[in-house]
């Protein structure tokens, strides 16, 4: 896992957490427990009735045990998305 994360340091990533949050930011670092340090981060809050709200978080740490999925964001595609018009149901927390 660490070699995969190493290749996306200083790239924009999207993280889905165990509690269903979606956090996007620049991956600045990580450790052996997959604790992630993000810079210029924000949370995307989805709603079926309103557009996507983006809540500014700034410098943010996500605990490794709360990371469900992480992936690199294609910034060219990201720029062309119209978030105020996107409607989606929020994700449910992961249950074990």
Order of alpha helices (4+ residues) and beta strands (2+ residues): alpha-beta-beta-beta-beta-beta-alpha
